[in-house]
Amino acid sequence: MTRWTDEEVLFYAELDRACNLPRDAAPLLRVHDLSYSVTGRKLLRQVSLNLKAGELLVVLGRNGAGKSTLLKHLSGELQGRGVELFGQPLGHHKASETAKRRAVLPQQTALSFAFEVLDIVLLGRIPHGGRETPEDRAIAVKCLERVGLMGYEMRNIQTLSGGEQQRVHLARTLAQLDGAGRDRVLLLDEPTASLDLAHQHSTLRLARELCAEGVGVLAILHDLNLAAQYADRVLVLSDGAVLAHDIPAAALTCQTIHAAYGHEVLVTRHPCLNCPLIVSAS
């Protein structure tokens, strides 16, 4: 009888999880050979990726690797050839229709007025109609509950901590996608950056819940272990190019991480979870 190593067991368990994703479905989001330069400096080099319904794709890379530039192309903030959303070039969509089915959570959202929390979340309902309805308010309250902020509806957002404010804006993106049908995309730019340990995990568990509802979620993260635990697939960028695009056990190797970050690590099996564990080795 062949005896598998722990690493092989882990790899095939993750492969099985990836194989449970819809394989024949067209990607919700597709990038093909996307390149982008500024003043002669290449920020993206022939980047390609697919995001399917029900999938959590995590983008990793050191500072300046091209992650935010890639996200700006996916959101339409930057225009580039090779980006398709829902089967059509991104620029062919009407902004009003796209806003119902694709939501973006930036790293920071500056607010200079003392809005109440519920009013911030209700901004996500604007694409769905001109006038606020009782249903809109019920959706906003539900979304606040999903991010752990039930009872915060009347709070002044400027009195909240940075992490709480980020969760309010996450609730806003949930409200934006609510009721938009099956094909939906959520783009998250470092959604765990200002959160404590418990809320980092609750936010990514929520991302997995959205995937179970058919949403395609793309998230930029810095924490390799959060990516290893929650992602279906990982895309690793270095100097604007893709180093790896695979399930976590295949993408997050010592060699790839060293090439991407210039730091020695040890990749082993997590003692409690069925995912890789990355620890510093220097």
Backbone as numpy.savetxt, mean C-alpha at the origin, in Angstrom:
# Nx Ny Nz CAx CAy CAz Cx Cy Cz
12.01 -40.89 2.44 11.16 -39.69 2.44 12.04 -38.45 2.44
11.69 -37.49 1.57 12.44 -36.24 1.52 12.09 -35.38 2.72
13.12 -34.86 3.39 12.90 -33.99 4.53 13.17 -32.54 4.12
12.16 -31.69 4.20 12.30 -30.29 3.82 12.91 -29.50 4.97
13.72 -28.53 4.60 14.24 -27.60 5.60 13.14 -26.61 5.99
13.35 -25.91 7.11 12.38 -24.89 7.54 12.22 -23.83 6.47
13.32 -23.46 5.79 13.26 -22.44 4.76 12.40 -22.90 3.58
12.51 -24.18 3.22 11.70 -24.70 2.11 10.23 -24.74 2.49
9.93 -25.14 3.71 8.54 -25.16 4.17 7.95 -23.76 4.10
8.72 -22.76 4.58 8.28 -21.37 4.55 8.04 -20.90 3.13
8.99 -21.19 2.24 8.88 -20.73 0.86 7.62 -21.28 0.21
7.37 -22.58 0.37 6.22 -23.17 -0.32 4.90 -22.78 0.34
4.92 -22.47 1.62 3.71 -21.97 2.27 3.34 -20.60 1.71
4.34 -19.75 1.52 4.07 -18.43 0.95 3.68 -18.55 -0.52
4.30 -19.48 -1.22 3.94 -19.69 -2.61 2.49 -20.14 -2.73
2.05 -20.98 -1.80 0.67 -21.43 -1.81 -0.29 -20.27 -1.57
0.10 -19.36 -0.66 -0.74 -18.18 -0.41 -0.83 -17.33 -1.67
0.29 -17.15 -2.35 0.29 -16.35 -3.57 -0.55 -17.02 -4.67
-0.51 -18.32 -4.72 -1.26 -19.03 -5.76 -2.77 -18.95 -5.53
-3.20 -18.61 -4.32 -4.62 -18.46 -4.04 -5.19 -17.15 -4.57
-4.32 -16.25 -5.03 -4.79 -15.02 -5.66 -5.39 -15.36 -7.02
-6.36 -14.57 -7.49 -6.94 -14.82 -8.82 -5.87 -14.71 -9.91
-5.56 -15.82 -10.56 -4.45 -15.84 -11.51 -4.86 -15.38 -12.90
-6.13 -15.59 -13.26 -6.55 -15.26 -14.62 -7.20 -13.88 -14.71
-7.34 -13.20 -13.58 -7.95 -11.88 -13.60 -6.97 -10.84 -14.15
-7.52 -9.88 -14.89 -6.68 -8.81 -15.41 -6.22 -7.93 -14.25
-5.00 -7.41 -14.30 -4.52 -6.55 -13.22 -5.37 -5.29 -13.10
-5.60 -4.86 -11.87 -6.25 -3.58 -11.65 -5.31 -2.43 -12.01
-4.04 -2.65 -11.73 -3.02 -1.64 -11.97 -1.84 -2.32 -12.64
-1.36 -1.71 -13.73 -0.25 -2.31 -14.47 0.74 -1.22 -14.85
2.01 -1.51 -14.60 3.09 -0.62 -15.00 4.04 -1.41 -15.89
4.36 -0.85 -17.05 5.24 -1.56 -17.98 6.37 -0.63 -18.43
7.59 -1.01 -18.08 8.80 -0.30 -18.53 8.72 1.20 -18.28
8.33 1.57 -17.08 8.22 2.98 -16.74 9.59 3.55 -16.38
10.00 4.58 -17.09 11.25 5.30 -16.81 10.94 6.77 -16.63
11.76 7.43 -15.81 11.52 8.85 -15.54 12.83 9.50 -15.13
13.10 10.65 -15.72 14.34 11.38 -15.44 14.03 12.83 -15.12
14.87 13.43 -14.27 14.81 14.85 -13.94 16.21 15.43 -14.06
16.35 16.45 -14.91 17.64 17.12 -15.15 18.77 16.10 -15.39
18.46 15.11 -16.20 19.47 14.14 -16.57 19.67 13.00 -15.59
19.00 13.05 -14.45 19.15 11.98 -13.47 17.97 11.02 -13.56
18.26 9.73 -13.74 17.20 8.74 -13.86 16.68 8.37 -12.48
15.39 8.63 -12.26 14.76 8.29 -10.99 14.03 6.95 -11.06
13.56 6.57 -12.24 12.95 5.26 -12.46 13.53 4.67 -13.73
13.85 3.37 -13.67 14.50 2.69 -14.79 13.71 1.44 -15.17
12.85 1.56 -16.17 12.12 0.42 -16.73 11.42 -0.41 -15.64
10.66 0.27 -14.82 9.94 -0.40 -13.74 8.67 -1.03 -14.30
8.44 -2.28 -13.93 7.22 -2.99 -14.32 6.63 -3.66 -13.09
5.30 -3.65 -13.00 4.61 -4.34 -11.90 3.16 -4.54 -12.29
2.51 -5.48 -11.60 1.08 -5.72 -11.72 0.48 -5.77 -10.32
-0.72 -5.24 -10.18 -1.46 -5.35 -8.93 -2.83 -5.90 -9.26
-3.15 -7.04 -8.64 -4.43 -7.69 -8.90 -5.41 -7.46 -7.76
-6.67 -7.70 -8.03 -7.70 -7.61 -7.00 -7.39 -8.59 -5.87
-7.53 -8.14 -4.64 -7.30 -9.01 -3.50 -5.85 -9.18 -3.12
-4.95 -8.37 -3.69 -3.52 -8.52 -3.46 -2.96 -7.33 -2.69
-2.05 -7.60 -1.77 -1.27 -6.57 -1.09 0.16 -6.63 -1.61
0.53 -5.61 -2.37 1.87 -5.49 -2.93 2.60 -4.41 -2.15
3.75 -4.76 -1.56 4.54 -3.81 -0.78 5.78 -3.42 -1.57
6.04 -2.11 -1.66 7.22 -1.57 -2.33 8.23 -1.17 -1.27
9.45 -1.68 -1.42 10.53 -1.43 -0.47 11.72 -0.79 -1.18
12.59 -0.18 -0.40 13.82 0.40 -0.94 14.32 1.48 -0.02
15.62 1.75 -0.11 16.21 2.77 0.74 15.69 4.15 0.32
16.00 5.16 1.14 15.64 6.53 0.80 16.25 6.90 -0.55
15.42 7.48 -1.42 15.90 7.88 -2.74 15.92 6.78 -3.76
15.33 5.63 -3.44 15.34 4.49 -4.37 14.35 4.67 -5.51
13.37 5.58 -5.35 12.38 5.79 -6.40 10.96 5.45 -5.99
10.74 5.12 -4.72 9.42 4.68 -4.27 8.37 5.79 -4.42
8.68 6.98 -3.90 7.71 8.07 -3.97 7.48 8.52 -5.41
8.53 8.50 -6.23 8.38 8.85 -7.65 7.46 7.86 -8.35
7.60 6.60 -8.03 6.71 5.58 -8.59 5.28 5.84 -8.17
5.07 6.12 -6.90 3.71 6.35 -6.42 3.09 7.58 -7.08
3.88 8.61 -7.32 3.35 9.80 -7.99 2.89 9.49 -9.41
3.54 8.55 -10.06 3.07 8.13 -11.38 1.79 7.30 -11.26
1.69 6.48 -10.25 0.49 5.65 -10.08 -0.72 6.50 -9.71
-0.49 7.59 -8.99 -1.59 8.46 -8.59 -1.96 9.48 -9.65
-1.10 9.65 -10.66 -1.35 10.63 -11.70 -0.74 11.98 -11.43
-0.07 12.13 -10.29 0.59 13.40 -9.99 1.70 13.68 -10.99
2.38 12.62 -11.43 3.34 12.71 -12.53 2.80 11.89 -13.70
3.00 12.38 -14.90 2.51 11.70 -16.10 3.65 10.93 -16.75
3.42 9.67 -17.04 4.42 8.87 -17.72 3.76 7.75 -18.50
4.40 7.34 -19.57 3.87 6.23 -20.36 4.07 4.91 -19.62
3.12 4.01 -19.83 3.28 2.67 -19.29 2.49 2.39 -18.04
1.61 3.33 -17.60 0.79 3.11 -16.42 -0.66 2.90 -16.85
-1.22 1.75 -16.48 -2.61 1.44 -16.81 -3.39 1.20 -15.53
-4.61 1.71 -15.49 -5.52 1.51 -14.37 -6.83 0.94 -14.90
-7.24 -0.19 -14.33 -8.48 -0.86 -14.76 -8.49 -1.13 -16.26
-7.31 -1.50 -16.80 -7.22 -1.93 -18.19 -7.06 -0.83 -19.21
-6.98 0.44 -18.78 -6.82 1.54 -19.71 -5.68 2.44 -19.24
-5.02 3.15 -20.18 -4.00 4.10 -19.76 -4.56 5.07 -18.73
-3.75 5.36 -17.72 -4.23 6.18 -16.60 -4.81 7.50 -17.07
-4.19 8.13 -18.07 -4.65 9.43 -18.55 -5.97 9.40 -19.28
-6.46 8.21 -19.64 -7.72 8.10 -20.36 -8.94 8.13 -19.44
-8.72 8.01 -18.14 -9.83 7.99 -17.19 -10.25 9.41 -16.82
-11.54 9.60 -16.61 -12.03 10.85 -16.05 -11.67 10.90 -14.58
-11.16 12.03 -14.14 -10.74 12.17 -12.74 -11.89 11.90 -11.78
-13.09 12.33 -12.16 -14.25 12.16 -11.27 -14.59 10.69 -11.07
-14.41 9.87 -12.12 -14.69 8.44 -12.01 -13.56 7.71 -11.31
-12.32 8.10 -11.61 -11.18 7.48 -10.95 -11.24 7.67 -9.45
-11.69 8.84 -9.01 -11.72 9.15 -7.58 -12.68 8.25 -6.81
-13.62 7.63 -7.48 -14.54 6.72 -6.80 -13.91 5.35 -6.57
-12.91 5.00 -7.36 -12.39 3.63 -7.34 -10.92 3.52 -6.99
-10.21 4.65 -6.96 -8.80 4.64 -6.57 -8.57 5.74 -5.55
-8.06 5.35 -4.38 -7.79 6.31 -3.32 -6.31 6.28 -2.99
-5.80 7.44 -2.54 -4.37 7.59 -2.24 -4.22 8.16 -0.84
-3.40 7.52 -0.03 -3.06 8.03 1.29 -1.61 8.50 1.26
-1.37 9.83 1.24 0.01 10.32 1.21 0.68 10.19 2.58
2.00 10.42 2.61 2.72 10.36 3.88 2.17 11.38 4.87
1.93 12.57 4.41 1.45 13.64 5.27 0.35 14.41 4.54
-0.63 14.88 5.31 -1.68 15.72 4.77 -1.79 16.95 5.67
-1.29 18.07 5.21 -1.25 19.28 6.03 -2.63 19.93 6.08
-3.08 20.25 7.28 -4.36 20.94 7.48 -4.11 22.16 8.36
-4.55 23.31 7.90 -4.32 24.54 8.66 -5.58 25.05 9.35
-6.69 24.29 9.24 -7.94 24.70 9.87 -8.39 23.63 10.86
-9.18 24.06 11.81 -9.60 23.17 12.90 -10.86 22.39 12.49
-10.71 21.51 11.52 -11.83 20.69 11.07 -12.16 19.64 12.12
-13.43 19.28 12.19 -13.81 18.12 13.00 -13.48 16.85 12.23
-13.18 15.81 12.98 -12.72 14.56 12.38 -13.74 14.01 11.38
-15.01 14.03 11.73 -16.01 13.47 10.83 -16.04 14.23 9.50
-15.84 15.54 9.55 -15.83 16.33 8.31 -14.66 15.94 7.41
-13.52 15.60 8.01 -12.37 15.16 7.21 -12.70 13.85 6.50
-13.29 12.91 7.22 -13.62 11.62 6.62 -14.68 11.79 5.54
-15.61 12.70 5.74 -16.66 12.93 4.74 -16.12 13.49 3.44
-14.92 14.07 3.46 -14.31 14.52 2.21 -14.16 13.36 1.23
-13.98 12.16 1.76 -13.86 11.00 0.91 -15.14 10.65 0.16
-16.26 11.21 0.59 -17.53 10.91 -0.06 -17.85 11.88 -1.19
-17.06 12.95 -1.36 -17.35 13.97 -2.37 -17.46 13.37 -3.78
-16.59 12.42 -4.19 -16.73 11.88 -5.55 -18.05 11.16 -5.80
-18.75 10.78 -4.73 -19.95 9.97 -4.89 -21.24 10.80 -4.98
-21.15 12.09 -4.83 -22.34 12.93 -4.94 -22.07 14.32 -4.41
-22.88 15.27 -4.86 -22.64 16.66 -4.50 -23.05 17.00 -3.08
-24.09 16.35 -2.59 -24.63 16.69 -1.29 -24.41 15.55 -0.30
-24.10 15.93 0.91 -23.92 14.95 1.98 -25.27 14.34 2.35
-25.27 13.02 2.53 -26.49 12.30 2.89 -26.30 11.58 4.22
-27.40 11.16 4.85 -27.26 10.34 6.07 -26.43 9.08 5.83
-26.55 8.52 4.63 -25.75 7.34 4.30 -24.25 7.67 4.30
-23.91 8.84 3.77 -22.51 9.26 3.78 -21.99 9.36 5.21
-22.78 9.93 6.11 -22.35 10.07 7.50 -22.21 8.70 8.15
-23.12 7.81 7.84 -23.03 6.45 8.40 -21.78 5.75 7.90
-21.44 5.93 6.62 -20.22 5.33 6.07 -19.00 5.91 6.75
-18.98 7.24 6.95 -17.83 7.88 7.60 -17.65 7.37 9.02
-18.73 7.23 9.76 -18.65 6.71 11.13 -18.12 5.28 11.12
-18.62 4.49 10.20 -18.16 3.09 10.08 -16.67 3.04 9.78
-16.18 3.90 8.91 -14.77 3.90 8.54 -13.89 4.34 9.71
-14.37 5.28 10.51 -13.63 5.66 11.72 -13.54 4.49 12.69
-14.61 3.73 12.78 -14.58 2.55 13.64 -13.56 1.53 13.14
-13.45 1.39 11.83 -12.51 0.41 11.26 -11.06 0.77 11.57
-10.76 2.06 11.73 -9.38 2.46 12.04 -9.18 2.69 13.54
-10.17 2.30 14.34 -10.02 2.38 15.80 -10.25 3.76 16.38
-11.06 4.60 15.70 -11.29 5.97 16.17 -12.78 6.25 16.39
-13.52 5.24 16.78 -14.92 5.43 17.11 -15.02 6.38 18.31
-15.93 7.34 18.21 -16.07 8.33 19.27 -15.27 9.60 19.05
-14.48 9.63 17.97 -13.65 10.81 17.67 -14.34 11.76 16.69
-15.58 11.49 16.33 -16.23 12.22 15.24 -16.18 13.74 15.41
-16.42 14.24 16.62 -16.51 15.67 16.84 -15.20 16.29 17.33
-14.14 15.50 17.37 -12.86 16.02 17.84 -12.25 16.95 16.79
-11.54 17.96 17.26 -10.75 18.84 16.41 -9.52 18.09 15.96
-9.32 17.95 14.65 -8.22 17.12 14.16 -6.85 17.67 14.58
-6.77 18.98 14.81 -5.49 19.57 15.21 -5.11 19.22 16.64
-6.04 18.69 17.41 -5.73 18.28 18.78 -5.27 16.82 18.86
-5.29 16.13 17.73 -4.91 14.71 17.72 -3.41 14.56 17.51
-2.89 13.43 17.92 -1.49 13.11 17.66 -1.27 12.87 16.17
-0.01 12.85 15.75 0.29 12.60 14.35 -0.22 11.26 13.88
-0.09 10.24 14.73 -0.57 8.92 14.37 -2.08 8.86 14.26
-2.77 9.55 15.17 -4.24 9.59 15.10 -4.70 10.34 13.85
-4.03 11.43 13.52 -4.38 12.16 12.30 -4.20 11.28 11.06
-3.13 10.50 11.05 -2.91 9.62 9.90 -4.03 8.58 9.78
-4.51 8.09 10.90 -5.60 7.12 10.87 -6.91 7.77 10.43
-7.10 9.05 10.76 -8.28 9.77 10.25 -8.24 9.81 8.73
-7.08 10.12 8.18 -6.97 10.19 6.72 -7.09 8.81 6.08
-6.65 7.78 6.78 -6.89 6.42 6.29 -8.38 6.15 6.23
-9.12 6.57 7.26 -10.58 6.42 7.25 -11.20 7.17 6.08
-10.63 8.33 5.75 -11.13 9.10 4.60 -10.99 8.29 3.31
-9.85 7.60 3.12 -9.67 6.80 1.91 -10.63 5.61 1.89
-10.92 5.05 3.06 -11.88 3.95 3.11 -13.27 4.45 2.71
-13.64 5.63 3.20 -14.93 6.20 2.83 -15.00 6.49 1.34
-13.88 6.88 0.77 -13.84 7.18 -0.67 -14.11 5.94 -1.50
-13.61 4.77 -1.06 -13.78 3.54 -1.84 -15.06 2.79 -1.52
-15.75 3.18 -0.45 -16.95 2.46 -0.02 -18.05 2.58 -1.08
-18.59 1.44 -1.46 -19.70 1.43 -2.41 -19.31 1.66 -3.85
-18.01 1.54 -4.16 -17.54 1.83 -5.51 -17.52 0.61 -6.42
-18.02 -0.52 -5.95 -17.99 -1.72 -6.77 -16.78 -2.58 -6.47
-16.53 -3.56 -7.31 -15.51 -4.56 -7.01 -14.09 -4.08 -7.33
-13.90 -3.45 -8.48 -12.55 -3.07 -8.90 -12.13 -1.77 -8.22
-11.30 -1.89 -7.19 -10.87 -0.72 -6.42 -9.39 -0.86 -6.10
-8.71 0.27 -6.03 -7.28 0.30 -5.75 -7.02 1.31 -4.63
-6.19 0.91 -3.67 -5.78 1.79 -2.59 -4.26 1.89 -2.61
-3.74 3.12 -2.68 -2.30 3.39 -2.70 -1.92 4.03 -1.37
-0.99 3.41 -0.65 -0.60 3.86 0.69 0.88 4.22 0.70
1.19 5.46 1.04 2.58 5.91 1.09 3.03 5.96 2.55
3.77 4.95 2.95 4.29 4.81 4.32 3.18 4.99 5.36
2.14 4.16 5.30 0.99 4.33 6.20 1.29 4.04 7.66
2.41 3.37 7.95 2.75 3.03 9.33 3.82 3.93 9.93
4.29 4.94 9.18 5.46 5.71 9.60 5.27 6.42 10.93
4.08 6.94 11.19 3.86 7.71 12.42 3.09 6.93 13.48
2.98 5.61 13.30 2.16 4.80 14.19 2.99 4.00 15.17
2.39 3.73 16.34 3.05 2.86 17.31 2.94 1.40 16.84
3.59 0.52 17.58 3.69 -0.88 17.16 2.32 -1.51 16.93
1.41 -1.33 17.89 0.10 -1.97 17.78 -0.67 -1.45 16.57
-0.60 -0.13 16.35 -1.36 0.44 15.24 -0.70 0.19 13.89
0.61 -0.04 13.86 1.24 -0.48 12.62 0.61 -1.79 12.16
0.48 -2.72 13.10 -0.07 -4.03 12.74 -1.57 -3.94 12.46
-2.30 -3.14 13.23 -3.74 -3.04 12.97 -4.01 -2.40 11.61
-3.15 -1.46 11.20 -3.32 -0.83 9.89 -3.08 -1.84 8.77
-2.07 -2.68 8.91 -1.81 -3.67 7.86 -2.78 -4.83 7.91
-3.30 -5.14 9.09 -4.39 -6.12 9.14 -5.62 -5.57 8.42
-5.87 -4.27 8.57 -6.97 -3.65 7.84 -6.73 -3.72 6.34
-5.48 -3.51 5.92 -5.15 -3.65 4.50 -5.47 -5.05 4.00
-5.18 -6.05 4.82 -5.49 -7.43 4.43 -7.00 -7.65 4.38
-7.76 -7.02 5.29 -9.21 -7.13 5.24 -9.74 -6.53 3.93
-9.17 -5.41 3.53 -9.59 -4.79 2.26 -9.28 -5.71 1.08
-8.13 -6.36 1.14 -7.80 -7.33 0.09 -8.84 -8.44 0.03
-9.28 -8.90 1.20 -10.30 -9.95 1.25 -11.61 -9.47 0.64
-11.82 -8.15 0.61 -13.02 -7.56 0.01 -12.84 -7.28 -1.48
-11.66 -7.63 -2.02 -11.41 -7.47 -3.45 -10.63 -6.25 -3.84
-10.19 -5.45 -2.87 -9.41 -4.26 -3.17 -7.97 -4.66 -3.47
-7.36 -4.02 -4.46 -5.93 -4.16 -4.69 -5.21 -3.08 -3.91
-4.29 -3.46 -3.04 -3.61 -2.50 -2.17 -2.12 -2.51 -2.48
-1.58 -1.32 -2.76 -0.14 -1.14 -2.92 0.34 -0.21 -1.82
1.33 -0.66 -1.04 1.81 0.11 0.09 3.33 0.26 0.04
3.80 1.47 0.26 5.23 1.71 0.44 5.54 1.58 1.92
6.50 0.75 2.25 6.89 0.56 3.64 8.40 0.66 3.77
8.86 0.92 4.99 10.29 0.86 5.29 10.64 -0.35 6.14
9.66 -0.89 6.85 9.91 -2.00 7.77 9.86 -3.33 6.99
11.01 -3.96 6.86 11.09 -5.21 6.09 10.26 -6.31 6.73
10.21 -6.34 8.05 9.48 -7.42 8.71 7.97 -7.25 8.60
7.49 -6.02 8.56 6.06 -5.82 8.29 5.73 -6.29 6.87
6.61 -5.98 5.93 6.40 -6.45 4.56 6.39 -7.96 4.50
7.33 -8.58 5.19 7.43 -10.04 5.17 6.17 -10.69 5.76
5.60 -10.07 6.77 4.46 -10.65 7.46 3.15 -10.48 6.70
2.97 -9.33 6.04 1.65 -9.00 5.50 1.54 -9.03 3.98
2.63 -8.87 3.26 2.54 -8.74 1.80 2.28 -10.08 1.12
1.52 -10.03 0.03 1.44 -11.17 -0.88 2.68 -11.21 -1.76
3.07 -10.03 -2.25 4.30 -9.91 -3.03 5.03 -8.65 -2.62
6.33 -8.65 -2.86 7.20 -7.53 -2.51 7.94 -7.09 -3.76
8.00 -5.77 -3.98 8.81 -5.20 -5.04 9.91 -4.37 -4.39
11.16 -4.72 -4.66 12.31 -4.03 -4.08 12.94 -3.14 -5.14
13.03 -1.84 -4.84 13.65 -0.87 -5.73 15.04 -0.49 -5.24
15.94 -0.27 -6.20 17.27 0.25 -5.88 17.70 1.13 -7.04
18.02 2.38 -6.74 18.46 3.34 -7.77 17.47 3.39 -8.93
16.17 3.31 -8.59 15.13 3.43 -9.60 14.81 2.17 -10.38
15.51 1.08 -10.12 15.30 -0.17 -10.86 14.78 -1.25 -9.92
14.10 -2.23 -10.51 13.53 -3.33 -9.73 14.60 -4.39 -9.50
14.89 -4.66 -8.23 15.82 -5.73 -7.87 15.10 -7.05 -7.69
13.88 -7.00 -7.17 13.12 -8.23 -6.91 11.65 -7.89 -6.95
10.86 -8.86 -7.43 9.40 -8.70 -7.48 8.82 -10.10 -7.35
8.54 -10.50 -6.08 8.18 -11.89 -5.84 7.50 -12.00 -4.48
7.14 -13.22 -4.10 6.62 -13.44 -2.75 7.73 -13.12 -1.74
7.38 -12.76 -0.49 8.40 -12.32 0.47 9.55 -13.29 0.65
9.27 -14.58 0.74 10.35 -15.54 0.98 11.35 -15.60 -0.16
10.91 -15.25 -1.37 11.82 -15.26 -2.52 12.48 -13.91 -2.73
11.78 -12.82 -2.41 12.31 -11.49 -2.67 13.23 -11.00 -1.56
12.92 -11.35 -0.31 13.66 -10.81 0.83 14.79 -11.75 1.23
15.77 -11.86 0.37 16.96 -12.67 0.66 18.07 -11.76 1.18
19.05 -12.37 1.81 20.20 -11.60 2.31 20.87 -10.83 1.19
21.01 -11.48 0.03 21.70 -10.85 -1.09 20.92 -9.65 -1.63
19.62 -9.82 -1.79 18.80 -8.72 -2.32 18.76 -7.55 -1.34
18.60 -7.83 -0.07 18.54 -6.77 0.93 19.86 -6.02 1.01
20.98 -6.75 0.92 22.28 -6.08 0.95 22.46 -5.21 -0.29
22.00 -5.70 -1.43 22.13 -4.92 -2.67 21.26 -3.67 -2.61
20.09 -3.77 -1.98 19.16 -2.65 -1.94 19.52 -1.62 -0.88
20.03 -2.10 0.26 20.24 -1.21 1.41 21.70 -1.03 1.80
22.59 -1.87 1.27 23.98 -1.79 1.67 24.22 -2.19 3.10
23.42 -3.10 3.62 23.52 -3.51 5.01 23.41 -5.03 5.11
24.26 -5.62 5.92 24.24 -7.07 6.10 23.09 -7.47 7.02
22.34 -8.48 6.60 21.24 -8.99 7.42 21.29 -10.51 7.44
20.55 -11.05 8.38 20.29 -12.48 8.44 18.81 -12.69 8.23
18.45 -13.57 7.31 17.05 -13.89 7.07 16.81 -15.31 7.56
15.88 -15.44 8.47 15.58 -16.73 9.06 14.07 -16.92 9.13
13.64 -18.03 9.64 12.21 -18.27 9.78 11.71 -17.63 11.07
10.59 -16.94 10.97 9.99 -16.32 12.14 9.61 -17.41 13.14
9.94 -17.23 14.44 9.65 -18.29 15.41 8.18 -18.49 15.69
7.33 -17.49 15.38 5.91 -17.58 15.70 4.99 -17.56 14.48
5.46 -16.95 13.40 4.62 -16.73 12.22 5.21 -17.43 11.00
4.37 -17.67 10.03 4.80 -18.36 8.81 5.30 -17.34 7.79
6.42 -16.69 8.12 6.98 -15.67 7.26 8.46 -15.53 7.60
9.24 -14.88 6.71 10.64 -14.64 7.04 10.79 -13.63 8.17
11.93 -13.70 8.85 12.31 -12.73 9.88 13.67 -12.18 9.49
13.76 -10.85 9.39 15.01 -10.20 8.98 15.61 -9.50 10.18
16.86 -9.81 10.49 17.56 -9.17 11.60 18.89 -8.62 11.11
19.34 -7.53 11.72 20.61 -6.94 11.34 21.75 -7.89 11.71
22.73 -7.98 10.82 23.89 -8.85 11.07 25.17 -8.04 11.17
25.06 -6.72 11.26 26.25 -5.89 11.39 25.91 -4.61 12.13
